[in-house]
């Protein structure tokens, strides 16, 4: 049955929906409107730097594919020559292309940063060119949604992965996404603990999985790999001396395809409906920090949560405030600890229950890792011997009439250790008896 096209304005304005446009809408419909209306024809300096880095790496990969080299380290001068040519942007159409590159304004300070990123990438990364399936290759798929009268609306979605690799006899696809930033997300994300990718990467992962599964029927697994070229040397370490991993990734199996198709279909329909009706609902979040018109948002700034900062000036002001608060907290904590040691607990006003500031003694147990437990078992030792417990005094606000969480944790830990000791004794007794 032919579709009745319930949202003609949206289809006329967006005959093809880009992954980036749908991603913005997924976070905040109002931000999507601002982006469409007020973010055309210009690019921020950091975004321009990112585009130059992406274009340069793409050309380097093309040269590697042509020559069979798996690294630009064999000809770093060529990589930098490609970079210098890309910065000129002489081959980019001045009038732009809705689905392609466009001329960007990039100041010299950003050019210098981009040069370092490209050189680091060229020197310290290797890529299996035999697995290349597409370098910035544009891919389109069709996603349907019901038109309300028994038919379906066929919508075209498009994306251009930075690099697509297909390995394991065509069963595993890897989508590489270059991240030209110093910021690397944590090991785990709070909202979806199974992933180690960024919030933006979560949407990219599902979108690219849909595209790849549709275009490559043999592929069983799709991995989104966020690669941070600035750390590509592998020699950088964090403040604790731990090596920084320049890669964050997560994998989706083909079994998830029906769910992704249903989710994307609903999202595309909501996208069309919003642009047809002109009703764009805002939603706060970290994306507020990248909004093109934060002053026009209907959400009050203080209610935007983690996205409340909307300018470099405000970020600097809050960073300064945080620095002062940390210093004040350190001074206050030291003074209170000294007073409490000399005069006892300090009463704290609390409408719910009596609370005091003072010392709390808790047990701190150093637990062995899996390798240590395995080694102990191979040596015939009891793993319980590897647990080292000591008393730790900590000053904090607590309720003296209730069992403090520290005390409860210490009691539970002590009970566990006693249970392990009893089990160990029983095992030794059983061995003697046998």
Buried (B, 14 or more C-beta within 10 A) or exposed (E): EEBEEBBEEBBEEBEEBBBBBBBBBBBBBBBBBBBBEEBEEEBBBEBBBBBBBBBBBBBBBBBBBEEEBBBBEEBBEBBBEBBEBBBEBEEBEEEEEEEEBBBBEBEEEBBEBBBEBBBBBBBBBEBEBEBBBBBBBEBEBEBBBEBEEEBBBEBBBBBBBBBBBBBEEEEBBBBBBBBBBEEBBEEEBEEEEEBBBBBBBBBBBBBBBBBBBBBBEEBBBBBBBBBBBBBBBEEBEEEEEEEBBBBBBBBBEBEBBEEBBEBBBEBBBBBBBBBBEEEBEBBBBBBBBBBBBBEEBEBEBEEBEEBBBBEEEBEEEEEEEEEEEEEEEEEEEEEBBEEBEEEEBBEEEEEEEEBBBBBBEBBBBEEBEEEEBEBBEEEEEBBBEBBEBEEEEEBBBBBEEEEBEBBEBBEEBEEEBEEBBEEBEEEEEEEEEE
